[in-house]
Amino acid sequence: MGFALSCSGPGSGADDDFDLQGHRGARGLRPENTLPAFAEALCVGVTTLELDLAITRDGVVVVNHGRRLRAELTRAGNGGWLPYRGPLVKRIDFTALRRYDVGRPRPGSPYTTHYPEIVAVDGTQVPRLEEVIQLVRESGGDVRLNVEVKVSPEHPRESLPPDLFTDKVIDVLRSGGVLDRTSLQSFDWRALERARETTPELTRVHLTEQTDRDTVQVGQPGASPWLAGLDVDAYGGSVPALVDAAGGHVWSPHFLDLDAAQLERAHTLGLKVVVWTVNEPGDIERMLALGVDGIISDYPDRVRDALRAAGRPLPPVALRRPGSAAGTPSHCDAVSAPGGQLDRNGPKRSD
């Protein structure tokens, strides 16, 4: 795997089921969807690691946002940044994929400006899903996974078909022994319907967006291509009712799409509501006050701050890395280099 992480010790929060999810690990703090990002999230203290999946040409399930490598996050083996759009993951063998370095955003790019707190970790590779599972299992805690099947009805040739993609992901989860601590999410509800058919015990999270890309299409003729044949207007335009009809367990809308009435409706139907992607302190506080069941954030440390300020219990926190002074809590930088390790036997961070 390149490095080992072990987080230990009981943490506060055992009596609170609020779901604090580190988005792409901790996208605002470390390179997204990488082992250092997931390690950082474990060290900050989260309930769930949220991550995106792609599948290589030779069938390896890897962690990557989108169907392509992102040019402003990726360097080739010669150290040069990828020009324009990156290649489709489905057209790259895993061995070739590992030659790319995804350990820092391109200097001066909009991404770097938007996430100024990112600590680069040069030499970082695109991980396999199995490596993230290993990381979580070695942490010794109860951290969950929330994995997104990245398929699109608008770009069907850029990934495997939803059924095959979902089957491969579930095979990895089952082999890793983590089905019971994993939820599967997608904007393309065909993937969720496949999971419902083959693995009904797996928690299904129905993602929606009505801000920029409208995947629901209230009031428009016919069913949205994202909703596996369902038409929201057949349910009075109610997205919670639509998710319930689809057999969902969790509704995950963009936080700007949620209001108190929809949240109440979802809870009445027995759905949990986990909003994405909430980064600004004021928005985090507003979502907590609204009563959501979970928050997905690029900055899980900010969500912890808000939970603490509200007197809410906190998820468990990881410990220090080897080499830090005994008895001294660390910043939990996760991994400073691909060969680094984190220590299971250090002191618990005191927050």
N, C-alpha and C positions, 0 to 999 in steps of 0.2 A: 504494500500500500504506500510505501514511501515514508510514513511516519506513523507513530502510534499515539493515541490520545486515551487517557483514562481520567475521567472526572469521577469524583467520589464524594461520599458523605451525604447524609440526608439534608434536604433543604426545607425552607418554609414553603408553604403553599399546598401541603397535602390535603388541606380541607377546602380548597378552592378549585373549581373546575374551569376557571378562566383559561382560555387557550392563547398563550402568547407564542406567535410563530415568527421565526426569523426568516424573512423573505430572501430567497436564494442564499440562505445561510445568514449573512448579515451584510447585505449589498452595500450599505453605507459605510461599512467599516473595513471590509476586506474584499478581494476580487470575487465577484459573484459566482455562485454555483461551483465553488472550488472547495477542496478539503480545508484549506485555511479559513474560509468563510464559515464553514459548518463548525469547525473547531472553535472559532471565535464566538459563535452563537451559543455553543455549549458552555463556554466559559463565562459569557455574560449571564446566561441563565434563561432558557426558554422552555416552553412545553413541547414545541414541535419545530422541526426543521422543514421548511417549505422549499421545494426544489422542482426543477423542470427537467424533462427527459427527452432524449432523442435516441435514434437507433442507427448505428453505423451500417455501412454496406455489407459487412460480414456478420451482422446480427447482434452486435454488442450494445446493451442498453447503457447509455452514458448520460451524464448530467450536463445539460446545456440549454440555455433559454433560446427558444426559437428553433427553426428548422435548419438555420445556417449558423456558421461561426460569425460572431459579430466583429467587423473589421476593426473598430476602435478599441477592442479588448484583446486582440489576437496578434501575436508575432510569429512569423515563420521561423524555421530552424536557423536561418541566417541572421535573425534578429530584426528583420524588416517588418514593418506593420503591413497587414493585409490592405490592399487597395479596394476602395469601393465596398461592394458586398462580399462577404465571405462565402466560401463554398457550402453547398448543402452537406449536412452530416451524412445523409443516406448515401452519398457518393464517395465517402472516404472510408477506407479500412481503418480499424481501430489502431493498428500499429502506426499508420501514417498520422492519424489524429493526435497521437501522443507526442508527435514532434513539435506541435504548436505550443507556444508559451502564452498562457492566459493569466499571468500573474500581475499585470498592471494595466490600467487604461492608458491610451495614447495621451501623452502630455499635450495640454492645450486643447483637447477635444471637449465638446459639450458635456460628455460623460464625466470628465475630470472636474469640470466646473460645477456640475450638479452634485457631485459626491466628493467634496474636498477632503473628507476625513479618511478616505480609503488609504490603508497602509499596503503598499505593494509587496508582493512575495514573488520575486523573480524565479523562474524555473518551474512554476506551477503548471500542471497538466490538467486537461479535461478528465475528470474522474469517471470511473464506472459506477453504476448504482451499487454494485456489491461493495465497493470501497466505502461508500457512505454508510451502508448497513453495518459494515465492520466497525467503523468509527463509533456509531451509536451503541453497538453492543459492547464495545470496549469501554465506553463511558461509565458503565455500571449503573446508570440511572434508568429512568422510565421515559426518556424523551421519545416522542413519536415522530413519524415521518408523514408528510403530506406531499405526495408526488403528483406532478401534473403531466398528463399525456398531451403532448404538443402536436396535435393534428388539426387540420383546418379543412372545412368543406369548400373553402374558396381556393385552396391550393392543394388539391388531392395528390398531385404527382410529386410533391416535395417531401413526402414521408410515406411510411408504410400505411396501408389502410387501417382505419380505426380498430377493427376487430383483431387483426394480426398484431398491431402495435400493443394493444391492451393485453392480449394473451402473453406476449413476451415479457411485459412488465410484471404481470402477476406471477409468472414462472420464477422470475428473479426474487420477488418478495417471498414467495412460498419457499424457495430453496434457502433463502436467508433466515427463515423462521420469524418473519416480522409482519405477517399478514394481520395479526391481532393488534399491532401497534402502528398501523399505517392507514391512512385515508388516501383515496385516489380521486383526483379532481381533473376537470377539463371544461373548457368552454364549448367543446364539441361533444354534445351529449350522447352521440353515438358510442363513444368510448365508455361512457358510464352505463349505457344500456347493455353493452357487452359484458361489463363487469357484473352487472345485476344478474345477467343470465348465467354466467359461469361461476361466479364467486359471490353469492349474495351476502355472505358474512363480512365482506370487505366494505368498510365505510365509504360512501360515495358523496362527493362534494360537487355540487352544481354551481359552476362559476357563471356569472353574468356580467355584462357591461352595457350600460346605456348612455355613457357619456360620449366618448370619441367613437369607438367602434360599437355600434348597436347590435348586440347578438340576440336581443329579445324581440324588437320590432313590434311594439304595441301599436295597434291601430293600422297596421299595414296589411295589404292583401296577402293571404296565405301564411304558411308557417315559415319562420326563420330557418335557414339551412343549418343553423347551429343547434337546433333543439330536437333533433332526432324525430322529426315528423310532428311534433306537438305545436299547437298554435296558441299563443298566450291569450288571444282574444276569445278563445273558447272557454277560458277561465276568468272572464270578466276583466282581462288585462292585469290580473293579479299574478305577480311573479312568484310569491310564496305558494299560491295555489298550484301554479304550474310545476314548481319543484316537487311539491307533494304528489302531484299526479304522476310525475316521472319516477317516483319511488326514492327520492333523495333523502339523505339523512341530514345534510348540512347545505344551507344556501350561503354562497360566498359572493356578495355583490361588491362593486366598487363603493367605497364608503360614501361618496357623494350621491349615490343613487338610493341611499337608505333613509327612510324617515320613521318616525315613531309608529305610525299606523301600520306600515309594512312589517316592522319588527314585531309588533304585537300580533299581527296576523300569522307570521311565521311561527312564533312561539305557541300560539293557539293550535296550530297544526302539528306541533311536536318537533319542529325543525330547530336546529341550532343555526345561529347566524354569525359568521366569521367574516369580517370586512377586510378588504385590501385597498390599496397599500397605503397605510396611514403613517406619516412620518413627522408631521409638525406637531409640537407639543399641544397646541390649542385644539387641533383636530383629534388627537389621541384622547385628551380629556373629555371632549364632547362625545366621542364614541363610548367611552366608559360610562359617562353619565346617562347616555341613551339606553344602556343596558345590553350591549352586544355580548355574545358569548366568547368572542375571540377577536384578536387583531393581528393581521399580518403586517410586518413593518421591516423596512430596510435598516431601522435603528432600534433593535430590541432593547437596548439600554434606555432609550427614551421612554418606551412603554413601561419598563420596570420603574423608572422614576415616577411616572404618573400613578402606577399601582401603589407604590410606596406612599406617595403623598395622599392617596385616597384611603390609606389604611388597609389596603388589600394584601393578602398573602402573596408571596413571590415564588416563582419556580426555583428549583434547586440551581445552585451555581457551581461551576467547576473550580478547580484548585489552581495551584501555581505550577509553573514549569520547572523542570530540574535546573539547578544553577542559581535560582533566586535564593536569597538568604532565608534560612529556616525561620518560620514564624512571621514572615513578611508576605502579605498578600500581593499578588502580582496584578498587572493590568490585564492579564490573560490575553496576550496578543496571539494566542493560538500558535501558529507555526511561523517562526522567523525565516526558515529555510526548508526546502523539501525534506531534509533529513532530520528536522527537529522533533522533539518529543515533549509531551506534557506529562506532568507527574500526578499520579493518583494519590500520593501520600503526603501532600502538602497541606497547609492549613486552609480551612474553608474561608472564603471571602466574607467579610463581615457586613453584608448589607442584607 
